[in-house]
Amino acid sequence: MDAADAGIGTELETRLGVIDTIERNDPSRRALSGADLSLFVGVSVVIALVGILVLAL
């Protein structure tokens, strides 16, 4: 392991520490609700069906 690898490891530890402490309570980091997951699956299915329809025509 050379000096560059050690520097990268230190930077990674610093960034992970920031994420763990500062961004922990950020609303964008919360778990997805059932409604969010259902919406994602629904939109994905609709997009896939539209893609299949476009290919079929």
PyMOL Python script that loads the backbone (N, CA, C, O; Angstrom):
from pymol import cmd

cmd.read_pdbstr("""\
ATOM      1  N   MET A   1       0.846  -1.170   0.000  1.00  0.00           N
ATOM      2  CA  MET A   1       0.000   0.000   0.000  1.00  0.00           C
ATOM      3  C   MET A   1       0.893   1.234   0.000  1.00  0.00           C
ATOM      4  O   MET A   1       1.740   1.394   0.879  1.00  0.00           O
ATOM      5  N   ASP A   2       0.704   2.095  -0.974  1.00  0.00           N
ATOM      6  CA  ASP A   2       1.550   3.279  -1.051  1.00  0.00           C
ATOM      7  C   ASP A   2       0.839   4.496  -0.467  1.00  0.00           C
ATOM      8  O   ASP A   2      -0.264   4.379   0.067  1.00  0.00           O
ATOM      9  N   ALA A   3       1.462   5.642  -0.569  1.00  0.00           N
ATOM     10  CA  ALA A   3       0.929   6.867   0.030  1.00  0.00           C
ATOM     11  C   ALA A   3      -0.394   7.276  -0.597  1.00  0.00           C
ATOM     12  O   ALA A   3      -1.273   7.787   0.096  1.00  0.00           O
ATOM     13  N   ALA A   4      -0.550   7.056  -1.911  1.00  0.00           N
ATOM     14  CA  ALA A   4      -1.803   7.416  -2.584  1.00  0.00           C
ATOM     15  C   ALA A   4      -2.960   6.578  -2.046  1.00  0.00           C
ATOM     16  O   ALA A   4      -4.049   7.103  -1.814  1.00  0.00           O
ATOM     17  N   ASP A   5      -2.731   5.275  -1.846  1.00  0.00           N
ATOM     18  CA  ASP A   5      -3.772   4.411  -1.306  1.00  0.00           C
ATOM     19  C   ASP A   5      -4.146   4.815   0.114  1.00  0.00           C
ATOM     20  O   ASP A   5      -5.320   4.780   0.483  1.00  0.00           O
ATOM     21  N   ALA A   6      -3.163   5.193   0.899  1.00  0.00           N
ATOM     22  CA  ALA A   6      -3.429   5.633   2.275  1.00  0.00           C
ATOM     23  C   ALA A   6      -4.252   6.916   2.270  1.00  0.00           C
ATOM     24  O   ALA A   6      -5.157   7.083   3.087  1.00  0.00           O
ATOM     25  N   GLY A   7      -3.935   7.817   1.353  1.00  0.00           N
ATOM     26  CA  GLY A   7      -4.697   9.062   1.245  1.00  0.00           C
ATOM     27  C   GLY A   7      -6.131   8.815   0.831  1.00  0.00           C
ATOM     28  O   GLY A   7      -7.054   9.452   1.338  1.00  0.00           O
ATOM     29  N   ILE A   8      -6.313   7.889  -0.091  1.00  0.00           N
ATOM     30  CA  ILE A   8      -7.667   7.555  -0.537  1.00  0.00           C
ATOM     31  C   ILE A   8      -8.451   6.914   0.601  1.00  0.00           C
ATOM     32  O   ILE A   8      -9.632   7.207   0.788  1.00  0.00           O
ATOM     33  N   GLY A   9      -7.800   6.045   1.358  1.00  0.00           N
ATOM     34  CA  GLY A   9      -8.470   5.413   2.499  1.00  0.00           C
ATOM     35  C   GLY A   9      -8.884   6.427   3.545  1.00  0.00           C
ATOM     36  O   GLY A   9      -9.978   6.343   4.102  1.00  0.00           O
ATOM     37  N   THR A  10      -8.009   7.388   3.813  1.00  0.00           N
ATOM     38  CA  THR A  10      -8.324   8.446   4.782  1.00  0.00           C
ATOM     39  C   THR A  10      -9.496   9.297   4.296  1.00  0.00           C
ATOM     40  O   THR A  10     -10.398   9.618   5.069  1.00  0.00           O
ATOM     41  N   GLU A  11      -9.479   9.661   3.013  1.00  0.00           N
ATOM     42  CA  GLU A  11     -10.568  10.458   2.438  1.00  0.00           C
ATOM     43  C   GLU A  11     -11.892   9.693   2.491  1.00  0.00           C
ATOM     44  O   GLU A  11     -12.936  10.277   2.782  1.00  0.00           O
ATOM     45  N   LEU A  12     -11.851   8.408   2.213  1.00  0.00           N
ATOM     46  CA  LEU A  12     -13.063   7.595   2.282  1.00  0.00           C
ATOM     47  C   LEU A  12     -13.615   7.550   3.697  1.00  0.00           C
ATOM     48  O   LEU A  12     -14.822   7.686   3.899  1.00  0.00           O
ATOM     49  N   GLU A  13     -12.743   7.361   4.673  1.00  0.00           N
ATOM     50  CA  GLU A  13     -13.181   7.356   6.070  1.00  0.00           C
ATOM     51  C   GLU A  13     -13.801   8.696   6.454  1.00  0.00           C
ATOM     52  O   GLU A  13     -14.800   8.733   7.172  1.00  0.00           O
ATOM     53  N   THR A  14     -13.225   9.781   5.988  1.00  0.00           N
ATOM     54  CA  THR A  14     -13.758  11.116   6.282  1.00  0.00           C
ATOM     55  C   THR A  14     -15.145  11.278   5.680  1.00  0.00           C
ATOM     56  O   THR A  14     -16.066  11.749   6.349  1.00  0.00           O
ATOM     57  N   ARG A  15     -15.295  10.894   4.434  1.00  0.00           N
ATOM     58  CA  ARG A  15     -16.598  11.028   3.768  1.00  0.00           C
ATOM     59  C   ARG A  15     -17.653  10.148   4.418  1.00  0.00           C
ATOM     60  O   ARG A  15     -18.794  10.576   4.590  1.00  0.00           O
ATOM     61  N   LEU A  16     -17.290   8.932   4.779  1.00  0.00           N
ATOM     62  CA  LEU A  16     -18.247   8.050   5.454  1.00  0.00           C
ATOM     63  C   LEU A  16     -18.652   8.619   6.811  1.00  0.00           C
ATOM     64  O   LEU A  16     -19.803   8.485   7.226  1.00  0.00           O
ATOM     65  N   GLY A  17     -17.706   9.252   7.498  1.00  0.00           N
ATOM     66  CA  GLY A  17     -18.019   9.899   8.768  1.00  0.00           C
ATOM     67  C   GLY A  17     -19.001  11.042   8.593  1.00  0.00           C
ATOM     68  O   GLY A  17     -19.906  11.214   9.409  1.00  0.00           O
ATOM     69  N   VAL A  18     -18.831  11.822   7.536  1.00  0.00           N
ATOM     70  CA  VAL A  18     -19.757  12.923   7.249  1.00  0.00           C
ATOM     71  C   VAL A  18     -21.145  12.380   6.973  1.00  0.00           C
ATOM     72  O   VAL A  18     -22.136  12.895   7.491  1.00  0.00           O
ATOM     73  N   ILE A  19     -21.216  11.341   6.160  1.00  0.00           N
ATOM     74  CA  ILE A  19     -22.517  10.746   5.849  1.00  0.00           C
ATOM     75  C   ILE A  19     -23.173  10.210   7.113  1.00  0.00           C
ATOM     76  O   ILE A  19     -24.375  10.383   7.314  1.00  0.00           O
ATOM     77  N   ASP A  20     -22.394   9.566   7.956  1.00  0.00           N
ATOM     78  CA  ASP A  20     -22.938   8.952   9.168  1.00  0.00           C
ATOM     79  C   ASP A  20     -23.420   9.989  10.167  1.00  0.00           C
ATOM     80  O   ASP A  20     -24.427   9.759  10.837  1.00  0.00           O
ATOM     81  N   THR A  21     -22.738  11.123  10.294  1.00  0.00           N
ATOM     82  CA  THR A  21     -23.096  12.096  11.323  1.00  0.00           C
ATOM     83  C   THR A  21     -23.993  13.214  10.809  1.00  0.00           C
ATOM     84  O   THR A  21     -25.019  13.513  11.421  1.00  0.00           O
ATOM     85  N   ILE A  22     -23.626  13.827   9.707  1.00  0.00           N
ATOM     86  CA  ILE A  22     -24.353  15.011   9.243  1.00  0.00           C
ATOM     87  C   ILE A  22     -25.606  14.640   8.458  1.00  0.00           C
ATOM     88  O   ILE A  22     -26.660  15.247   8.649  1.00  0.00           O
ATOM     89  N   GLU A  23     -25.499  13.655   7.582  1.00  0.00           N
ATOM     90  CA  GLU A  23     -26.607  13.339   6.690  1.00  0.00           C
ATOM     91  C   GLU A  23     -27.554  12.275   7.232  1.00  0.00           C
ATOM     92  O   GLU A  23     -28.508  11.899   6.550  1.00  0.00           O
ATOM     93  N   ARG A  24     -27.316  11.796   8.419  1.00  0.00           N
ATOM     94  CA  ARG A  24     -28.141  10.715   8.971  1.00  0.00           C
ATOM     95  C   ARG A  24     -29.621  11.090   9.045  1.00  0.00           C
ATOM     96  O   ARG A  24     -30.478  10.274   8.705  1.00  0.00           O
ATOM     97  N   ASN A  25     -29.932  12.298   9.479  1.00  0.00           N
ATOM     98  CA  ASN A  25     -31.328  12.705   9.670  1.00  0.00           C
ATOM     99  C   ASN A  25     -31.894  13.469   8.484  1.00  0.00           C
ATOM    100  O   ASN A  25     -32.971  14.055   8.588  1.00  0.00           O
ATOM    101  N   ASP A  26     -31.194  13.475   7.367  1.00  0.00           N
ATOM    102  CA  ASP A  26     -31.670  14.165   6.177  1.00  0.00           C
ATOM    103  C   ASP A  26     -32.881  13.421   5.621  1.00  0.00           C
ATOM    104  O   ASP A  26     -32.849  12.197   5.502  1.00  0.00           O
ATOM    105  N   PRO A  27     -33.950  14.145   5.277  1.00  0.00           N
ATOM    106  CA  PRO A  27     -35.162  13.477   4.770  1.00  0.00           C
ATOM    107  C   PRO A  27     -34.926  12.651   3.506  1.00  0.00           C
ATOM    108  O   PRO A  27     -35.641  11.679   3.261  1.00  0.00           O
ATOM    109  N   SER A  28     -33.945  13.022   2.716  1.00  0.00           N
ATOM    110  CA  SER A  28     -33.691  12.263   1.485  1.00  0.00           C
ATOM    111  C   SER A  28     -33.086  10.899   1.774  1.00  0.00           C
ATOM    112  O   SER A  28     -33.027  10.059   0.876  1.00  0.00           O
ATOM    113  N   ARG A  29     -32.636  10.651   2.999  1.00  0.00           N
ATOM    114  CA  ARG A  29     -32.007   9.377   3.365  1.00  0.00           C
ATOM    115  C   ARG A  29     -32.970   8.426   4.066  1.00  0.00           C
ATOM    116  O   ARG A  29     -32.574   7.337   4.482  1.00  0.00           O
ATOM    117  N   ARG A  30     -34.225   8.827   4.199  1.00  0.00           N
ATOM    118  CA  ARG A  30     -35.177   7.983   4.919  1.00  0.00           C
ATOM    119  C   ARG A  30     -35.535   6.751   4.084  1.00  0.00           C
ATOM    120  O   ARG A  30     -35.327   6.721   2.871  1.00  0.00           O
ATOM    121  N   ALA A  31     -36.069   5.756   4.752  1.00  0.00           N
ATOM    122  CA  ALA A  31     -36.485   4.533   4.058  1.00  0.00           C
ATOM    123  C   ALA A  31     -37.711   4.823   3.194  1.00  0.00           C
ATOM    124  O   ALA A  31     -38.523   5.689   3.521  1.00  0.00           O
ATOM    125  N   LEU A  32     -37.831   4.097   2.102  1.00  0.00           N
ATOM    126  CA  LEU A  32     -38.984   4.286   1.227  1.00  0.00           C
ATOM    127  C   LEU A  32     -40.229   3.675   1.867  1.00  0.00           C
ATOM    128  O   LEU A  32     -40.181   2.594   2.453  1.00  0.00           O
ATOM    129  N   SER A  33     -41.337   4.389   1.742  1.00  0.00           N
ATOM    130  CA  SER A  33     -42.595   3.878   2.278  1.00  0.00           C
ATOM    131  C   SER A  33     -43.211   2.895   1.282  1.00  0.00           C
ATOM    132  O   SER A  33     -42.746   2.766   0.149  1.00  0.00           O
ATOM    133  N   GLY A  34     -44.240   2.220   1.714  1.00  0.00           N
ATOM    134  CA  GLY A  34     -44.940   1.295   0.837  1.00  0.00           C
ATOM    135  C   GLY A  34     -45.526   1.996  -0.372  1.00  0.00           C
ATOM    136  O   GLY A  34     -45.526   1.445  -1.473  1.00  0.00           O
ATOM    137  N   ALA A  35     -46.031   3.220  -0.173  1.00  0.00           N
ATOM    138  CA  ALA A  35     -46.602   3.988  -1.286  1.00  0.00           C
ATOM    139  C   ALA A  35     -45.515   4.357  -2.291  1.00  0.00           C
ATOM    140  O   ALA A  35     -45.736   4.292  -3.500  1.00  0.00           O
ATOM    141  N   ASP A  36     -44.343   4.744  -1.793  1.00  0.00           N
ATOM    142  CA  ASP A  36     -43.230   5.077  -2.688  1.00  0.00           C
ATOM    143  C   ASP A  36     -42.815   3.865  -3.517  1.00  0.00           C
ATOM    144  O   ASP A  36     -42.598   3.973  -4.723  1.00  0.00           O
ATOM    145  N   LEU A  37     -42.706   2.715  -2.863  1.00  0.00           N
ATOM    146  CA  LEU A  37     -42.310   1.495  -3.576  1.00  0.00           C
ATOM    147  C   LEU A  37     -43.370   1.079  -4.589  1.00  0.00           C
ATOM    148  O   LEU A  37     -43.042   0.649  -5.695  1.00  0.00           O
ATOM    149  N   SER A  38     -44.634   1.206  -4.215  1.00  0.00           N
ATOM    150  CA  SER A  38     -45.719   0.858  -5.140  1.00  0.00           C
ATOM    151  C   SER A  38     -45.712   1.776  -6.353  1.00  0.00           C
ATOM    152  O   SER A  38     -45.910   1.322  -7.480  1.00  0.00           O
ATOM    153  N   LEU A  39     -45.488   3.055  -6.128  1.00  0.00           N
ATOM    154  CA  LEU A  39     -45.420   4.006  -7.233  1.00  0.00           C
ATOM    155  C   LEU A  39     -44.255   3.680  -8.155  1.00  0.00           C
ATOM    156  O   LEU A  39     -44.401   3.725  -9.377  1.00  0.00           O
ATOM    157  N   PHE A  40     -43.102   3.355  -7.586  1.00  0.00           N
ATOM    158  CA  PHE A  40     -41.940   2.997  -8.388  1.00  0.00           C
ATOM    159  C   PHE A  40     -42.214   1.765  -9.245  1.00  0.00           C
ATOM    160  O   PHE A  40     -41.911   1.752 -10.438  1.00  0.00           O
ATOM    161  N   VAL A  41     -42.781   0.741  -8.638  1.00  0.00           N
ATOM    162  CA  VAL A  41     -43.081  -0.493  -9.376  1.00  0.00           C
ATOM    163  C   VAL A  41     -44.120  -0.217 -10.460  1.00  0.00           C
ATOM    164  O   VAL A  41     -43.991  -0.710 -11.580  1.00  0.00           O
ATOM    165  N   GLY A  42     -45.134   0.556 -10.139  1.00  0.00           N
ATOM    166  CA  GLY A  42     -46.174   0.874 -11.121  1.00  0.00           C
ATOM    167  C   GLY A  42     -45.623   1.632 -12.318  1.00  0.00           C
ATOM    168  O   GLY A  42     -45.928   1.299 -13.464  1.00  0.00           O
ATOM    169  N   VAL A  43     -44.822   2.639 -12.057  1.00  0.00           N
ATOM    170  CA  VAL A  43     -44.234   3.417 -13.151  1.00  0.00           C
ATOM    171  C   VAL A  43     -43.298   2.536 -13.979  1.00  0.00           C
ATOM    172  O   VAL A  43     -43.275   2.642 -15.206  1.00  0.00           O
ATOM    173  N   SER A  44     -42.538   1.681 -13.328  1.00  0.00           N
ATOM    174  CA  SER A  44     -41.628   0.792 -14.048  1.00  0.00           C
ATOM    175  C   SER A  44     -42.393  -0.166 -14.960  1.00  0.00           C
ATOM    176  O   SER A  44     -41.984  -0.403 -16.097  1.00  0.00           O
ATOM    177  N   VAL A  45     -43.479  -0.703 -14.474  1.00  0.00           N
ATOM    178  CA  VAL A  45     -44.292  -1.623 -15.279  1.00  0.00           C
ATOM    179  C   VAL A  45     -44.904  -0.886 -16.466  1.00  0.00           C
ATOM    180  O   VAL A  45     -44.906  -1.408 -17.581  1.00  0.00           O
ATOM    181  N   VAL A  46     -45.416   0.301 -16.243  1.00  0.00           N
ATOM    182  CA  VAL A  46     -46.015   1.076 -17.334  1.00  0.00           C
ATOM    183  C   VAL A  46     -44.966   1.408 -18.392  1.00  0.00           C
ATOM    184  O   VAL A  46     -45.236   1.286 -19.587  1.00  0.00           O
ATOM    185  N   ILE A  47     -43.787   1.819 -17.974  1.00  0.00           N
ATOM    186  CA  ILE A  47     -42.720   2.136 -18.928  1.00  0.00           C
ATOM    187  C   ILE A  47     -42.328   0.887 -19.719  1.00  0.00           C
ATOM    188  O   ILE A  47     -42.100   0.962 -20.926  1.00  0.00           O
ATOM    189  N   ALA A  48     -42.250  -0.249 -19.048  1.00  0.00           N
ATOM    190  CA  ALA A  48     -41.913  -1.492 -19.745  1.00  0.00           C
ATOM    191  C   ALA A  48     -42.999  -1.856 -20.758  1.00  0.00           C
ATOM    192  O   ALA A  48     -42.686  -2.271 -21.874  1.00  0.00           O
ATOM    193  N   LEU A  49     -44.254  -1.708 -20.388  1.00  0.00           N
ATOM    194  CA  LEU A  49     -45.350  -2.016 -21.309  1.00  0.00           C
ATOM    195  C   LEU A  49     -45.347  -1.079 -22.506  1.00  0.00           C
ATOM    196  O   LEU A  49     -45.601  -1.508 -23.631  1.00  0.00           O
ATOM    197  N   VAL A  50     -45.059   0.203 -22.274  1.00  0.00           N
ATOM    198  CA  VAL A  50     -44.976   1.151 -23.386  1.00  0.00           C
ATOM    199  C   VAL A  50     -43.814   0.773 -24.307  1.00  0.00           C
ATOM    200  O   VAL A  50     -43.941   0.862 -25.528  1.00  0.00           O
ATOM    201  N   GLY A  51     -42.707   0.362 -23.745  1.00  0.00           N
ATOM    202  CA  GLY A  51     -41.576  -0.077 -24.546  1.00  0.00           C
ATOM    203  C   GLY A  51     -41.902  -1.288 -25.394  1.00  0.00           C
ATOM    204  O   GLY A  51     -41.528  -1.347 -26.566  1.00  0.00           O
ATOM    205  N   ILE A  52     -42.595  -2.253 -24.816  1.00  0.00           N
ATOM    206  CA  ILE A  52     -43.007  -3.441 -25.553  1.00  0.00           C
ATOM    207  C   ILE A  52     -43.983  -3.058 -26.671  1.00  0.00           C
ATOM    208  O   ILE A  52     -43.900  -3.581 -27.783  1.00  0.00           O
ATOM    209  N   LEU A  53     -44.891  -2.155 -26.370  1.00  0.00           N
ATOM    210  CA  LEU A  53     -45.862  -1.695 -27.380  1.00  0.00           C
ATOM    211  C   LEU A  53     -45.149  -0.999 -28.530  1.00  0.00           C
ATOM    212  O   LEU A  53     -45.491  -1.220 -29.692  1.00  0.00           O
ATOM    213  N   VAL A  54     -44.174  -0.172 -28.228  1.00  0.00           N
ATOM    214  CA  VAL A  54     -43.421   0.525 -29.283  1.00  0.00           C
ATOM    215  C   VAL A  54     -42.665  -0.477 -30.153  1.00  0.00           C
ATOM    216  O   VAL A  54     -42.632  -0.344 -31.376  1.00  0.00           O
ATOM    217  N   LEU A  55     -42.059  -1.479 -29.519  1.00  0.00           N
ATOM    218  CA  LEU A  55     -41.342  -2.489 -30.287  1.00  0.00           C
ATOM    219  C   LEU A  55     -42.281  -3.318 -31.166  1.00  0.00           C
ATOM    220  O   LEU A  55     -41.906  -3.736 -32.261  1.00  0.00           O
ATOM    221  N   ALA A  56     -43.484  -3.551 -30.686  1.00  0.00           N
ATOM    222  CA  ALA A  56     -44.445  -4.370 -31.422  1.00  0.00           C
ATOM    223  C   ALA A  56     -44.994  -3.644 -32.647  1.00  0.00           C
ATOM    224  O   ALA A  56     -45.403  -4.279 -33.619  1.00  0.00           O
ATOM    225  N   LEU A  57     -45.000  -2.329 -32.598  1.00  0.00           N
ATOM    226  CA  LEU A  57     -45.561  -1.590 -33.723  1.00  0.00           C
ATOM    227  C   LEU A  57     -44.511  -1.318 -34.698  1.00  0.00           C
ATOM    228  O   LEU A  57     -44.772  -0.701 -35.730  1.00  0.00           O
TER     229      LEU A  57
END
""", "prot")
cmd.dss("prot")
cmd.show_as("cartoon", "prot")
cmd.util.cbc("prot")
cmd.orient("prot")
